[in-house]
Amino acid sequence: MANVTVTFTITEFCLHTGISEEELNEIVGLG
């Protein structure tokens, strides 16, 4: 459940900010 929420949140964030998921991962350090 938590993973789905996190994924949805990341997707929403990317849509609103225009930052790609790869860029976000690089910034957060998950990638």
Protein Blocks (a to p, Z undefined) as FASTA:
>chain_A
ZZmmmmmmmmmmmmmnopafklmmmmnopZZ
